Amino acid sequence: MPDPAGFADTIAAVATAVAPGEGSVAIVRISGPEAEPIGHQLFVAPGSQSWDSHRVLYGHVVDPASGERLDEALLLLMRAPRSFTREDVVELHCHGGLVAVQRVLELVLAAGARRALPGEFSQRAFLNGRLDLTRAEAISEMITARSRRAAQLAMAGLDGGLQLRIGALRERLLDQLAELEARVDFEEDLPPLDGAAVTAELEAVRLELEQLVAEARQGELLRRGLRVAIVGRPNVGKSSLLNLLSLRERAIVTDLPGTTRDLLESELVLDGVPLTLLDTAGIRPTSDRVEQLGIERSRQALAAADAVLLLFDLEAGWSLEDQALRELVPEGVVLLVAGNKADGAGLPVGLVPPGDGEPADVRFSALTGAGRDELVAELLRRCGAGCLEGVQVALNARQRDLAAAAALSLGAALEAAAQQLPWDFWTIDLRAAVRALGEITGEAVSEAVLDRVFSRFCIGK
């Protein structure tokens, strides 16, 4: 384990979100060998308060040059190794806002600390053995979670569930690698190796890795969310659907076609999945320059969307214009055709059985709300979010790519086994798989990779 005192410099940053009038408390975090001396230099605690570790002190942050009191604050001292970074850490709990906390931070920097880079506190915690790489990444995912389920997945990573699962798979591969390499060097002195048992174990690990990769794609939906473009001819109920799903009046709704002239976005969570709904302008020939600009943005939204919800009017029926819109949807983008105004057309709401010649995949009424739940469930199912409740841990994009690479390496090792090649041919790809899994947890990771991972964190964490 690295020496907690291995970093020569001291870093500092505001560790809480800062916005005018938005927070009552802000924290300036200081970590490193000069953290406590800087605290003594800037913080005046009245009376005989003792500077003990993990004790909260009351006092004022004072400019030592002028004697000016900058803020009434609390100071929390956490001496190494009992801190997040396993270094000496001082936290100044100041009043929130913009001016006061920035003045305190400037004073800390002037006293000898360096402004922390994004994620540098977490990086020090990792390098000092305080947490593994999966837990460090889970911290960032917890902060940026956009839904309750995304936060639950991040918490599973913080609890070590992902590290334990990946670590167990890596240990199983190391066991097989040790047996194979022993035969490469000392086969004459050891009992025969059961090649079938080795391949069975490699195949079992490969299947588990492929399952993790599949679950990672579902977990990505919870972290990143989906961009869903609502498209259709003018006056088919796109804005009404946006309001229905948002459960508030997000868009203007009238009986006049062409009301929506710009791209409206609405952020919401449906069944645990964050969605960005894009209410687009109705696509039709028009001489109105403003409406033309809205239509052009609608076309751009189609190209950038993860899914397209194509609405048509069940009372008016499917038209050539509706078909033309369907053909505008780019290949590879999930498409759900929804018929609106089922109440006026006298048609049942819900999923439409396939194969009956109907253009609609689902019918609903934006006016009454009937069929809303079926529409949402079918949209999420088609986007691959239909079974997210069963996902307990989910790899992020970096981890997913490494797990996929490990699975491919195991596939190559199994191919060497199928061709009955010598043991040392098996070990080449097996070592690559072990290395990839070690990079997930940080047991075999380069400095460049660490810098890339932690640079995506917010400043102060």
C-alpha positions as CSV (number, residue, x, y, z in Angstrom):
1,M,0.0,0.0,0.0
2,P,1.4,3.4,-0.9
3,D,2.6,5.7,1.9
4,P,-0.2,8.2,2.8
5,A,2.4,10.9,3.1
6,G,3.7,10.2,-0.4
7,F,2.3,13.4,-1.9
8,A,4.6,16.4,-1.2
9,D,2.0,19.1,-2.0
10,T,-1.3,20.1,-0.5
11,I,-4.4,20.5,-2.5
12,A,-7.6,22.5,-1.9
13,A,-11.0,23.0,-3.6
14,V,-14.6,23.9,-2.9
15,A,-16.2,20.4,-2.3
16,T,-19.8,21.5,-2.6
17,A,-22.0,23.0,-5.3
18,V,-21.8,26.8,-5.4
19,A,-24.6,28.9,-6.7
20,P,-26.0,32.3,-5.5
21,G,-28.6,31.8,-2.9
22,E,-28.8,28.0,-3.5
23,G,-27.0,26.6,-0.5
24,S,-26.7,27.5,3.2
25,V,-23.3,25.7,3.6
26,A,-20.2,25.4,1.5
27,I,-17.2,23.3,2.3
28,V,-13.6,24.1,1.4
29,R,-11.6,20.9,1.5
30,I,-7.8,20.8,2.1
31,S,-5.7,17.6,1.8
32,G,-2.0,17.0,2.2
33,P,0.9,17.5,4.6
34,E,0.2,21.3,5.1
35,A,-3.5,20.9,5.6
36,E,-3.4,21.3,9.4
37,P,-0.8,24.1,9.5
38,I,-2.9,26.0,7.0
39,G,-5.9,25.5,9.2
40,H,-4.0,26.9,12.2
41,Q,-2.9,29.8,10.2
42,L,-6.3,30.8,8.9
43,F,-8.8,29.6,11.6
44,V,-9.3,31.3,15.0
45,A,-11.2,29.1,17.5
46,P,-12.1,31.1,20.6
47,G,-11.7,29.7,24.1
48,S,-9.8,26.5,24.8
49,Q,-11.1,24.3,22.0
50,S,-8.9,21.3,21.4
51,W,-7.5,20.6,17.9
52,D,-8.2,16.8,18.1
53,S,-8.8,14.6,15.0
54,H,-12.4,14.1,14.0
55,R,-13.5,17.0,16.2
56,V,-15.5,20.0,15.0
57,L,-14.3,23.4,16.0
58,Y,-16.2,26.7,16.0
59,G,-14.6,30.0,15.0
60,H,-13.8,32.4,12.2
61,V,-11.7,32.3,9.1
62,V,-9.4,35.2,9.4
63,D,-7.0,36.9,6.9
64,P,-3.6,36.7,8.7
65,A,-2.3,39.7,6.8
66,S,-5.1,42.1,7.7
67,G,-6.8,40.5,10.6
68,E,-10.2,40.7,8.7
69,R,-12.8,38.1,9.5
70,L,-13.9,36.5,6.2
71,D,-16.5,34.2,7.6
72,E,-18.0,32.5,10.7
73,A,-17.3,28.8,10.2
74,L,-16.7,25.3,11.5
75,L,-13.5,23.4,11.1
76,L,-13.2,19.7,10.9
77,L,-9.8,18.1,11.2
78,M,-9.2,14.5,10.1
79,R,-5.6,13.3,10.6
80,A,-4.1,10.6,8.4
81,P,-4.9,7.8,7.8
82,R,-8.5,8.2,9.0
83,S,-9.6,10.4,6.2
84,F,-11.0,10.0,2.7
85,T,-7.6,10.6,1.1
86,R,-5.6,8.9,3.9
87,E,-3.8,12.2,4.3
88,D,-4.3,15.0,6.8
89,V,-7.5,16.7,5.8
90,V,-9.1,19.9,7.0
91,E,-12.6,21.0,6.0
92,L,-13.8,24.6,6.5
93,H,-17.6,24.6,6.6
94,C,-18.5,28.1,5.6
95,H,-21.7,30.0,4.6
96,G,-22.9,29.1,1.1
97,G,-23.1,31.4,-1.9
98,L,-20.5,32.7,-4.2
99,V,-18.4,35.5,-2.6
100,A,-17.7,34.2,0.9
101,V,-16.6,30.7,-0.1
102,Q,-14.4,31.9,-2.9
103,R,-12.7,34.4,-0.6
104,V,-12.0,31.6,1.8
105,L,-10.6,29.4,-1.0
106,E,-8.3,32.2,-2.2
107,L,-7.0,32.6,1.3
108,V,-6.2,28.9,1.5
109,L,-4.4,28.9,-1.8
110,A,-2.4,32.0,-0.7
111,A,-1.4,30.1,2.4
112,G,0.4,27.4,0.3
113,A,-2.2,25.0,-1.0
114,R,-2.6,24.2,-4.7
115,R,-6.0,24.3,-6.5
116,A,-7.1,20.7,-6.9
117,L,-7.7,19.2,-10.3
118,P,-11.0,17.5,-11.1
119,G,-11.2,14.2,-9.2
120,E,-7.8,14.7,-7.5
121,F,-9.1,14.0,-4.0
122,S,-10.5,10.7,-5.2
123,Q,-7.4,9.9,-7.1
124,R,-5.3,10.3,-4.0
125,A,-7.7,8.1,-2.1
126,F,-7.2,5.4,-4.8
127,L,-3.4,5.8,-4.9
128,N,-3.2,5.7,-1.1
129,G,-5.2,2.4,-1.0
130,R,-8.3,4.0,0.5
131,L,-10.6,2.6,-2.3
132,D,-10.3,0.6,-5.5
133,L,-11.0,2.0,-8.9
134,T,-14.5,0.7,-9.2
135,R,-15.5,2.4,-5.9
136,A,-13.8,5.6,-7.1
137,E,-15.8,5.6,-10.3
138,A,-19.0,4.8,-8.4
139,I,-18.5,8.1,-6.4
140,S,-18.7,10.0,-9.6
141,E,-21.7,8.1,-10.8
142,M,-23.5,8.7,-7.5
143,I,-23.0,12.5,-7.9
144,T,-24.2,12.5,-11.5
145,A,-27.1,10.0,-11.0
146,R,-30.3,11.2,-12.8
147,S,-32.7,8.7,-11.3
148,R,-33.2,6.7,-8.1
149,R,-32.2,3.4,-9.9
150,A,-29.0,5.0,-11.2
151,A,-28.2,6.0,-7.6
152,Q,-28.9,2.5,-6.5
153,L,-26.5,1.1,-9.0
154,A,-23.8,3.6,-8.0
155,M,-24.4,2.6,-4.3
156,A,-23.8,-1.0,-5.3
157,G,-20.4,0.0,-6.7
158,L,-19.6,2.0,-3.5
159,D,-20.4,-1.0,-1.4
160,G,-17.9,-3.0,-3.4
161,G,-20.3,-5.3,-5.2
162,L,-18.7,-4.7,-8.6
163,Q,-15.1,-5.0,-7.2
164,L,-16.0,-8.3,-5.5
165,R,-17.6,-9.7,-8.7
166,I,-14.7,-8.7,-11.0
167,G,-12.1,-9.7,-8.4
168,A,-13.7,-13.2,-8.1
169,L,-13.6,-13.7,-11.8
170,R,-10.0,-12.6,-12.0
171,E,-9.0,-15.0,-9.2
172,R,-10.6,-17.9,-11.1
173,L,-8.6,-17.0,-14.2
174,L,-5.4,-16.7,-12.1
175,D,-6.0,-20.1,-10.7
176,Q,-6.2,-21.6,-14.2
177,L,-3.2,-19.5,-15.4
178,A,-1.1,-20.8,-12.6
179,E,-1.9,-24.4,-13.4
180,L,-1.2,-23.9,-17.1
181,E,2.1,-22.1,-16.5
182,A,3.2,-24.7,-14.1
183,R,2.8,-27.3,-16.8
184,V,4.7,-25.2,-19.3
185,D,7.8,-25.3,-17.0
186,F,7.4,-28.5,-15.0
187,E,5.0,-30.8,-16.8
188,E,7.2,-33.8,-16.3
189,D,7.1,-33.3,-12.5
190,L,3.4,-32.7,-12.1
191,P,0.3,-34.9,-12.6
192,P,-1.5,-34.5,-16.0
193,L,-3.7,-31.4,-16.3
194,D,-7.4,-32.0,-17.1
195,G,-7.7,-29.8,-20.1
196,A,-11.5,-30.3,-20.3
197,A,-11.8,-28.9,-16.7
198,V,-9.7,-25.9,-17.6
199,T,-11.8,-25.1,-20.7
200,A,-15.0,-25.5,-18.8
201,E,-13.9,-23.0,-16.2
202,L,-12.7,-20.5,-18.9
203,E,-16.0,-20.9,-20.7
204,A,-18.0,-20.3,-17.5
205,V,-16.0,-17.1,-16.8
206,R,-16.5,-15.9,-20.4
207,L,-20.2,-16.4,-20.1
208,E,-20.3,-14.4,-16.9
209,L,-18.4,-11.6,-18.5
210,E,-20.7,-11.5,-21.5
211,Q,-23.6,-11.2,-19.0
212,L,-21.9,-8.3,-17.3
213,V,-21.5,-6.6,-20.7
214,A,-25.1,-7.1,-21.5
215,E,-26.2,-5.7,-18.2
216,A,-23.8,-2.7,-18.7
217,R,-25.8,-1.6,-21.8
218,Q,-28.9,-1.6,-19.7
219,G,-27.2,0.2,-16.8
220,E,-26.0,2.9,-19.3
221,L,-29.7,3.7,-20.0
222,L,-30.1,4.5,-16.3
223,R,-27.0,6.6,-16.2
224,R,-27.2,8.4,-19.5
225,G,-30.9,8.2,-20.2
226,L,-32.6,8.3,-23.5
227,R,-33.3,11.1,-26.0
228,V,-36.7,10.5,-27.5
229,A,-38.0,12.7,-30.3
230,I,-41.8,13.1,-30.6
231,V,-42.5,13.7,-34.3
232,G,-45.6,13.8,-36.4
233,R,-47.7,16.0,-38.7
234,P,-49.0,19.3,-37.2
235,N,-51.9,19.0,-34.7
236,V,-51.6,15.2,-34.0
237,G,-51.0,15.8,-30.3
238,K,-47.3,15.9,-29.9
239,S,-47.3,18.8,-27.4
240,S,-50.3,17.2,-25.6
241,L,-48.3,13.9,-25.2
242,L,-45.3,15.9,-23.9
243,N,-47.5,17.5,-21.2
244,L,-49.1,14.1,-20.4
245,L,-45.8,12.4,-19.8
246,S,-44.4,15.4,-18.0
247,L,-47.5,15.7,-15.8
248,R,-47.5,19.4,-16.3
249,E,-48.2,22.1,-19.0
250,R,-44.7,22.1,-20.6
251,A,-45.8,23.0,-24.1
252,I,-48.5,25.2,-25.6
253,V,-51.5,23.2,-26.9
254,T,-54.0,24.6,-29.4
255,D,-56.2,23.4,-32.2
256,L,-54.1,25.4,-34.7
257,P,-51.5,23.5,-36.7
258,G,-48.0,24.8,-36.5
259,T,-48.2,26.0,-32.9
260,T,-44.8,24.4,-32.0
261,R,-42.2,26.3,-33.9
262,D,-39.1,25.4,-31.9
263,L,-37.6,22.3,-30.3
264,L,-38.9,21.9,-26.7
265,E,-37.0,19.7,-24.3
266,S,-38.4,18.1,-21.1
267,E,-36.4,16.2,-18.6
268,L,-38.2,13.5,-16.7
269,V,-37.9,10.0,-15.3
270,L,-40.2,7.2,-16.4
271,D,-40.1,3.8,-14.7
272,G,-36.6,4.7,-13.3
273,V,-35.2,5.7,-16.7
274,P,-34.2,9.3,-17.3
275,L,-35.7,10.7,-20.5
276,T,-35.1,13.8,-22.5
277,L,-38.3,14.3,-24.5
278,L,-38.0,16.5,-27.6
279,D,-41.2,18.0,-28.8
280,T,-40.6,18.8,-32.4
281,A,-42.3,21.2,-34.8
282,G,-44.8,19.4,-37.1
283,I,-43.0,18.6,-40.4
284,R,-45.0,19.9,-43.4
285,P,-44.5,22.3,-46.4
286,T,-44.7,25.9,-45.3
287,S,-43.6,29.4,-46.4
288,D,-43.3,30.6,-42.8
289,R,-39.6,31.2,-42.2
290,V,-39.8,30.7,-38.4
291,E,-41.7,27.5,-38.9
292,Q,-39.2,26.3,-41.5
293,L,-36.4,26.8,-38.9
294,G,-38.4,24.7,-36.4
295,I,-38.9,22.0,-39.0
296,E,-35.2,21.9,-39.8
297,R,-34.4,21.4,-36.0
298,S,-37.0,18.6,-36.0
299,R,-35.0,16.8,-38.7
300,Q,-31.8,17.3,-36.8
301,A,-33.5,15.9,-33.6
302,L,-34.4,12.8,-35.6
303,A,-30.7,12.1,-36.4
304,A,-29.6,12.7,-32.8
305,A,-32.3,10.7,-31.0
306,D,-32.0,7.3,-29.4
307,A,-35.7,6.7,-30.2
308,V,-38.5,8.3,-32.2
309,L,-42.1,8.4,-31.1
310,L,-44.1,8.9,-34.3
311,L,-47.6,10.1,-33.6
312,F,-50.5,10.1,-36.0
313,D,-54.2,11.0,-35.7
314,L,-56.4,7.9,-35.4
315,E,-59.5,10.0,-36.3
316,A,-57.9,11.2,-39.6
317,G,-56.2,7.8,-40.3
318,W,-52.7,7.0,-41.6
319,S,-51.7,9.2,-44.5
320,L,-49.0,9.5,-47.1
321,E,-47.5,12.3,-45.0
322,D,-47.3,9.9,-42.0
323,Q,-45.6,7.3,-44.2
324,A,-43.1,9.9,-45.4
325,L,-42.3,10.8,-41.8
326,R,-41.7,7.2,-41.0
327,E,-39.2,6.9,-43.9
328,L,-37.3,9.9,-42.4
329,V,-36.4,8.0,-39.3
330,P,-32.7,7.0,-39.6
331,E,-31.8,3.3,-39.7
332,G,-30.8,1.9,-36.3
333,V,-33.0,4.4,-34.3
334,V,-35.8,2.8,-32.3
335,L,-39.2,3.6,-33.7
336,L,-42.6,3.4,-32.0
337,V,-45.6,4.4,-34.0
338,A,-48.4,5.6,-31.7
339,G,-51.9,6.4,-32.7
340,N,-53.4,9.4,-30.7
341,K,-57.1,10.4,-30.2
342,A,-58.3,6.8,-29.7
343,D,-61.2,8.2,-27.7
344,G,-62.5,10.2,-30.7
345,A,-62.0,7.3,-33.1
346,G,-63.8,4.8,-30.9
347,L,-60.8,2.5,-30.8
348,P,-59.5,0.5,-27.8
349,V,-56.3,1.8,-26.2
350,G,-53.1,-0.2,-25.5
351,L,-50.8,-2.4,-27.5
352,V,-51.9,-3.3,-31.0
353,P,-51.5,-7.0,-31.8
354,P,-48.8,-7.5,-34.5
355,G,-49.8,-8.7,-37.9
356,D,-53.2,-7.2,-38.2
357,G,-52.2,-4.6,-40.8
358,E,-52.5,-1.6,-38.4
359,P,-49.7,1.1,-38.7
360,A,-50.0,1.8,-35.0
361,D,-47.9,-0.2,-32.5
362,V,-49.9,1.3,-29.6
363,R,-53.1,3.4,-29.3
364,F,-53.7,6.1,-26.6
365,S,-55.5,9.3,-25.9
366,A,-53.5,12.3,-24.9
367,L,-56.7,14.0,-23.9
368,T,-57.8,11.4,-21.3
369,G,-54.5,9.8,-20.5
370,A,-55.8,6.3,-21.4
371,G,-53.1,4.1,-22.8
372,R,-50.2,6.2,-21.4
373,D,-48.7,3.4,-19.3
374,E,-48.8,0.9,-22.2
375,L,-47.1,3.5,-24.4
376,V,-44.3,4.1,-21.9
377,A,-43.7,0.4,-21.2
378,E,-43.5,-0.4,-24.9
379,L,-41.1,2.5,-25.6
380,L,-38.8,1.4,-22.8
381,R,-39.0,-2.2,-23.8
382,R,-37.9,-1.4,-27.4
383,C,-35.0,0.7,-26.1
384,G,-33.8,-2.3,-24.0
385,A,-34.9,-1.0,-20.7
386,G,-37.6,-3.5,-20.1
387,C,-35.8,-5.7,-17.5
388,L,-33.7,-3.1,-15.5
389,E,-35.0,-4.3,-12.1
390,G,-32.9,-7.4,-12.3
391,V,-29.7,-5.5,-12.8
392,Q,-27.8,-5.3,-9.5
393,V,-24.4,-4.0,-10.7
394,A,-23.6,-2.4,-14.0
395,L,-20.2,-1.6,-15.6
396,N,-19.7,1.9,-16.9
397,A,-18.4,2.4,-20.5
398,R,-14.7,2.0,-19.6
399,Q,-15.3,-1.1,-17.5
400,R,-17.7,-2.6,-20.2
401,D,-15.0,-2.3,-22.9
402,L,-12.4,-4.0,-20.7
403,A,-14.8,-6.8,-19.8
404,A,-15.7,-7.3,-23.5
405,A,-11.9,-7.4,-24.3
406,A,-11.4,-10.0,-21.5
407,A,-14.3,-12.1,-22.9
408,L,-12.7,-12.0,-26.4
409,S,-9.3,-13.0,-25.0
410,L,-11.0,-16.0,-23.3
411,G,-12.6,-16.9,-26.6
412,A,-9.2,-16.9,-28.3
413,A,-7.8,-19.1,-25.4
414,L,-10.7,-21.5,-25.9
415,E,-9.9,-21.6,-29.6
416,A,-6.3,-22.6,-28.9
417,A,-7.7,-25.3,-26.6
418,A,-10.0,-26.6,-29.4
419,Q,-7.1,-26.8,-31.8
420,Q,-5.2,-28.8,-29.1
421,L,-2.3,-26.3,-29.1
422,P,0.4,-26.5,-26.4
423,W,-0.3,-25.0,-23.0
424,D,1.8,-21.9,-23.6
425,F,-0.5,-20.9,-26.5
426,W,-3.4,-21.0,-24.0
427,T,-1.6,-18.7,-21.6
428,I,-1.1,-15.8,-24.0
429,D,-4.7,-14.9,-24.3
430,L,-5.4,-15.9,-20.7
431,R,-2.9,-13.4,-19.5
432,A,-4.6,-10.7,-21.6
433,A,-7.9,-11.5,-20.0
434,V,-6.4,-11.3,-16.5
435,R,-4.8,-8.0,-17.3
436,A,-8.0,-6.5,-18.6
437,L,-9.9,-7.4,-15.5
438,G,-7.2,-6.0,-13.3
439,E,-7.5,-2.7,-15.2
440,I,-11.2,-2.6,-14.2
441,T,-10.4,-2.6,-10.5
442,G,-7.1,-0.7,-10.8
443,E,-4.8,-3.6,-10.0
444,A,-3.1,-3.3,-13.4
445,V,-3.7,0.2,-14.7
446,S,-1.4,2.9,-16.2
447,E,-1.0,6.4,-15.0
448,A,-2.5,7.8,-18.2
449,V,-5.7,5.7,-17.7
450,L,-6.0,7.0,-14.1
451,D,-5.6,10.6,-15.3
452,R,-8.4,10.0,-17.9
453,V,-10.7,8.4,-15.3
454,F,-10.4,11.0,-12.6
455,S,-10.4,14.0,-15.0
456,R,-14.1,13.3,-15.5
457,F,-14.9,13.9,-11.8
458,C,-16.2,17.2,-10.6
459,I,-13.7,19.6,-8.9
460,G,-13.6,19.1,-5.1
461,K,-14.2,15.3,-5.4
